[in-house]
Amino acid sequence: MDIATLFGIIAGFGLVISAIFMGGNFADFVNLPGLMIVFGGTGAAILVTFPIEEVMQAIKGGMRVFGGHAVKAGDVVNTMVRVAEISRREGLTALENIKTENALLKKACQLIADNADPDLIRDTVMIEIATMRRRHNVSIAVFNRLGAFAPAFGMIGTLIGLVQMLAKLSDPSAIGPAMAVAILTTFYGALLANLLFLPIAGKLKARTLQEEVHLFIIFEGAKSILENNNPRLVHEKLSSFVSPQERRSVR
């Protein structure tokens, strides 16, 4: 589980709720018409903007930012060095039997075992990167649009509340509920956008860049194994992908 993402969202909402309790009654910040405008309007707008398949894909992608742990580039480098050691010790064909959950690494090992041309491996990795980018970019676009729609519908709710308030100036008892809709919808929209939708879009973008680096490490590692099959040289070449602070963890 990605503790940082979960902790950040819980801490953010927790601080906002704590501030509400410290300053007054929590019930004052619950307004059903405002929630309907923000959640309903944002959901409807996103369905108009994107096909339902892409919306469902984005929801699944957004849930994945909470699960699993981030794989470090150094771990991928170490994996490719071990692959080089196996190929050097047991031969290229031994890589056919490597067990891994990484589909691209498994495919790369199969291509190495078949002594494939480095250009074929490069083309395979480029296709994987293009596919991964498109898949992630759809999810990023959906959450970015959610981050734009939520405040916009908050403003629409504000306008609705102001119209209702102005229409009932003669009735002082109706001014309060109308003003609540006007103010709280803006609050809901801003909170959702800046504490949920936009941060998830940012995390998905960071994950995309991270996965690209991992794919390039696999490609360069496979290419180096085919060219010289020297684990030490593979290590030295792939270490360039790792930050100076992380290189100490790369053996």
C-alpha positions in Angstrom: 0.0 0.0 0.0 1.2 3.5 -0.8 1.2 5.0 2.7 2.2 8.5 1.5 -0.9 8.9 -0.7 -3.3 7.4 1.9 -1.8 9.4 4.7 -1.8 12.7 2.7 -5.5 12.4 1.9 -6.5 11.3 5.4 -4.4 14.0 7.0 -5.8 16.7 4.6 -9.4 15.8 5.2 -8.7 15.3 8.9 -7.2 18.8 9.3 -10.2 20.4 7.5 -12.7 18.5 9.6 -10.8 19.3 12.8 -10.8 23.0 11.9 -14.6 22.8 11.4 -15.2 21.1 14.8 -12.9 23.7 16.5 -14.8 26.6 15.0 -18.4 25.5 15.2 -20.9 22.8 14.5 -20.1 20.2 11.8 -23.7 20.0 10.8 -23.5 23.5 9.5 -21.1 22.3 6.8 -23.5 19.5 5.6 -25.8 20.7 2.8 -27.6 18.2 0.7 -28.5 20.5 -2.2 -24.8 21.7 -2.4 -23.6 18.1 -2.4 -26.0 17.2 -5.1 -24.9 20.1 -7.3 -21.1 19.4 -6.9 -21.1 15.6 -7.0 -24.0 15.2 -9.5 -22.8 18.0 -11.8 -19.2 16.9 -11.8 -20.1 13.2 -12.4 -22.5 14.2 -15.2 -20.0 16.5 -16.9 -17.2 13.8 -16.8 -19.6 11.3 -18.5 -20.3 13.8 -21.2 -16.6 14.5 -21.7 -15.2 11.0 -21.7 -16.6 7.6 -22.9 -17.8 5.4 -20.0 -15.0 2.9 -20.7 -12.3 5.6 -20.1 -14.1 6.8 -17.0 -14.1 3.3 -15.5 -10.5 2.8 -16.5 -9.6 6.1 -14.8 -11.4 5.0 -11.6 -9.4 1.8 -11.5 -6.2 3.7 -12.2 -7.0 6.1 -9.4 -7.6 3.3 -7.0 -4.2 1.8 -7.8 -2.4 4.9 -6.5 -3.4 3.7 -3.0 -2.3 0.1 -3.5 1.1 -1.6 -4.0 4.5 0.0 -3.3 6.6 2.0 -5.6 9.3 0.0 -7.3 12.6 1.8 -7.2 14.8 2.1 -10.3 17.6 0.6 -8.3 15.6 -2.6 -7.8 15.0 -2.9 -11.6 18.7 -2.4 -12.2 19.5 -5.2 -9.6 17.0 -7.4 -11.4 18.7 -6.9 -14.8 22.1 -7.5 -13.3 20.9 -10.8 -11.9 19.5 -11.7 -15.3 22.9 -11.0 -16.8 24.6 -13.2 -14.2 22.2 -16.1 -15.0 22.7 -15.7 -18.7 26.5 -15.6 -18.2 26.6 -18.6 -15.9 23.9 -20.8 -17.5 23.6 -19.4 -21.0 21.0 -17.3 -22.8 18.5 -20.1 -23.1 18.3 -20.4 -19.3 16.4 -17.1 -19.3 13.3 -18.8 -20.7 12.7 -20.3 -17.3 12.9 -17.1 -15.3 9.8 -16.5 -13.1 8.6 -12.9 -12.8 5.3 -11.0 -12.5 6.6 -8.3 -14.8 5.2 -9.1 -18.2 7.7 -6.9 -20.1 10.7 -8.4 -18.2 9.4 -11.9 -19.0 9.1 -10.9 -22.6 12.6 -9.3 -22.7 14.1 -12.5 -21.2 12.4 -14.5 -23.9 13.8 -12.3 -26.6 17.2 -12.5 -25.1 16.9 -16.3 -24.9 16.0 -16.3 -28.6 19.1 -14.0 -29.3 16.7 -11.5 -30.9 18.0 -8.4 -32.6 18.4 -5.4 -30.3 16.2 -3.4 -32.7 13.4 -5.8 -32.1 13.7 -5.4 -28.3 13.8 -1.7 -28.7 10.6 -1.7 -30.9 8.9 -4.0 -28.3 9.8 -1.6 -25.5 8.7 1.4 -27.5 5.3 -0.2 -28.1 5.0 -1.0 -24.4 5.8 2.6 -23.5 3.4 4.1 -26.0 0.6 1.8 -24.8 1.4 2.6 -21.1 1.5 6.3 -21.8 -1.9 6.3 -23.5 -3.5 4.2 -20.7 -2.1 6.5 -18.0 -2.8 9.7 -19.9 -6.5 8.8 -20.1 -6.7 8.4 -16.3 -4.7 11.6 -15.8 -6.9 13.6 -18.2 -10.1 12.3 -16.4 -8.8 13.4 -12.9 -7.6 16.7 -14.3 -11.0 17.4 -15.7 -12.6 16.3 -12.4 -10.4 18.8 -10.7 -11.6 21.5 -13.1 -15.3 20.6 -13.0 -15.7 20.3 -9.2 -14.8 24.0 -8.5 -16.9 25.1 -11.6 -20.0 23.3 -10.3 -19.2 24.8 -6.9 -19.5 28.2 -8.5 -22.7 27.2 -10.2 -24.1 26.2 -6.8 -23.0 29.6 -5.5 -25.0 31.3 -8.2 -28.0 29.2 -7.5 -27.8 30.0 -3.8 -27.5 33.7 -4.5 -30.5 33.7 -6.9 -32.6 31.9 -4.2 -31.4 34.3 -1.6 -32.2 37.4 -3.6 -35.6 36.0 -4.5 -36.5 35.6 -0.8 -35.1 38.8 0.7 -38.6 39.4 2.1 -38.4 36.2 4.1 -35.5 36.4 6.5 -35.9 32.7 7.5 -35.1 31.6 3.9 -32.0 33.7 3.5 -29.9 31.4 5.7 -30.4 28.1 3.8 -29.9 29.8 0.4 -26.7 31.4 1.6 -25.5 28.0 2.9 -26.0 26.6 -0.6 -24.1 29.5 -2.1 -21.1 29.2 0.2 -20.9 25.5 0.8 -20.9 24.4 -2.9 -17.8 26.4 -3.5 -16.3 24.9 -0.4 -17.1 21.3 -1.6 -15.8 21.9 -5.1 -12.5 23.4 -4.0 -11.9 20.7 -1.4 -12.5 17.8 -3.8 -10.4 19.4 -6.5 -7.4 20.3 -4.4 -7.3 17.4 -2.0 -8.5 14.5 -4.1 -8.8 14.9 -7.9 -5.7 17.0 -8.8 -3.4 15.2 -6.3 -4.4 11.8 -7.8 -3.7 13.2 -11.3 -0.3 14.3 -10.2 0.5 10.9 -8.6 -0.6 9.1 -11.8 1.7 11.3 -13.8 4.6 10.6 -11.5 3.9 6.9 -11.7 3.9 7.2 -15.5 7.4 8.8 -15.6 8.6 6.2 -13.1 7.4 3.3 -15.2 9.0 4.8 -18.3 12.4 4.8 -16.6 11.8 1.1 -15.6 11.0 0.1 -19.1 14.1 1.9 -20.5 16.2 0.1 -17.8 14.9 -3.2 -19.0 15.6 -2.3 -22.6 19.1 -1.1 -22.0 19.8 -4.1 -19.8 18.6 -6.6 -22.4 20.6 -4.8 -25.1 23.8 -4.9 -23.0 23.3 -8.6 -22.2 23.0 -9.4 -25.9 26.0 -7.2 -26.8 28.6 -8.3 -24.2 26.9 -10.5 -21.5 29.1 -9.0 -18.8 27.2 -8.4 -15.5 29.7 -5.8 -14.3 29.3 -3.8 -17.5 25.6 -4.1 -17.4 25.7 -2.8 -13.8 27.9 0.2 -14.7 25.7 1.1 -17.7 22.3 0.8 -15.9 23.5 2.6 -12.8 23.3 5.8 -14.9 19.5 5.6 -14.6 19.7 5.7 -10.8 20.0 8.9 -8.7 23.4 9.3 -6.8 21.6 8.8 -3.5 20.0 5.5 -4.6 23.2 4.1 -6.3 24.4 2.9 -2.9 21.5 0.4 -2.9 22.5 -0.9 -6.3 25.0 -3.7 -6.0 
